[in-house]
Amino acid sequence: MDGSRVTKDRARALRRTMSLPEVLLWKGIKGGTIDRLRFRKQHPIGPYVLDFYCHAAKLAVEIDGADHTTEDRPARDARRDAWLAEQGVATLRLPASLVLRDVDAAVRTIRGYLQYRD
């Protein structure tokens, strides 16, 4: 399930150019702050790079900006989520506006999702 060399290189580049919502959420979830679960940022998996990934919970957290509601993005996101589900990885999508407005609420949303899922 590891990514290809191209996907790994893209993930490495994305780690250096994270968006503001991604940076804010990363500060809120790094270091095991959610029930001691460790997340990875810009993690390559198959042909995709996940915004955040927790291997122990098999959870991808994606930060969706306004562009995720336009053109073919909803269909592309659905295909991606379906592929990840086939690999046993659940996807939780958070609006970038939520993270920008209240990062603590975004972290609580992730925690609640994990508790509800168990």
C-alpha positions in Angstrom: 0.0 0.0 0.0 3.1 2.3 0.0 3.1 5.0 -2.6 5.2 5.0 -5.7 8.5 7.0 -5.9 6.5 9.8 -7.6 3.9 9.8 -4.9 6.5 9.8 -2.2 8.3 12.7 -3.8 5.0 14.6 -4.1 4.3 13.9 -0.4 7.7 15.2 0.6 7.1 18.4 -1.4 3.6 18.9 0.0 5.0 18.6 3.6 7.0 21.8 2.8 4.1 23.7 1.4 1.2 22.8 3.7 -1.8 25.1 3.6 -2.7 27.2 6.7 -5.6 24.9 7.7 -3.2 21.9 7.4 -0.5 23.6 9.5 -3.1 24.6 12.2 -4.6 21.1 12.4 -1.1 19.5 12.4 -0.2 21.6 15.5 -3.4 20.2 17.1 -2.9 16.5 16.4 0.9 15.9 16.3 2.6 14.1 19.0 -0.2 11.8 20.0 -2.6 14.5 21.4 -5.6 12.5 20.3 -5.8 9.5 22.6 -2.0 8.9 22.1 -2.7 8.1 18.4 0.1 9.3 16.1 -0.7 11.0 12.8 1.5 11.4 9.8 1.3 14.5 7.6 1.1 14.3 3.9 1.4 10.5 3.9 1.7 8.6 0.6 -0.6 5.6 0.2 -1.0 3.9 -3.2 -1.5 6.7 -5.8 -2.6 9.3 -3.2 -1.1 11.6 -0.7 -3.3 11.9 2.5 -3.4 15.2 4.4 -3.1 13.3 7.6 -3.0 9.5 8.4 -3.2 7.5 11.5 -2.0 3.9 10.9 -3.3 2.5 14.2 -6.8 3.8 13.5 -6.6 3.3 9.7 -8.0 6.8 9.4 -7.3 9.5 6.8 -8.2 13.0 7.7 -8.6 15.3 4.7 -8.9 19.1 4.9 -11.3 20.2 2.2 -11.2 23.8 0.9 -14.0 25.4 -1.2 -12.5 23.8 -4.4 -13.6 20.4 -3.2 -17.2 21.3 -4.1 -16.6 22.5 -7.6 -16.2 20.9 -11.0 -15.1 17.2 -10.9 -13.7 17.3 -7.4 -16.6 15.7 -5.6 -16.4 12.7 -8.0 -12.6 12.5 -7.7 -12.9 12.6 -3.9 -15.6 9.9 -3.9 -13.3 7.6 -6.1 -10.4 8.3 -3.7 -12.5 7.6 -0.6 -13.8 4.4 -2.2 -10.3 3.2 -3.1 -9.1 4.0 0.5 -12.1 2.1 1.9 -11.1 -0.9 -0.2 -7.7 -0.7 1.5 -9.4 -0.6 5.0 -8.8 3.1 5.5 -11.7 5.3 6.6 -11.7 9.0 5.4 -12.9 11.9 7.6 -13.3 15.1 5.6 -13.1 18.4 7.5 -13.9 21.7 5.9 -10.9 24.1 5.9 -13.3 26.8 7.2 -13.9 24.8 10.4 -10.1 24.4 11.0 -9.5 28.1 10.4 -12.4 29.1 12.6 -11.8 26.7 15.5 -9.0 24.2 15.4 -10.0 22.8 18.8 -13.4 22.0 17.4 -11.7 20.2 14.4 -9.6 18.1 16.9 -12.7 17.3 18.9 -14.4 16.2 15.7 -11.6 13.8 15.0 -11.6 12.5 18.5 -15.4 12.0 18.4 -15.2 10.2 15.1 -12.6 7.8 16.5 -14.7 7.2 19.7 -17.9 6.7 17.7 -16.2 4.3 15.3 -14.9 2.0 18.1 
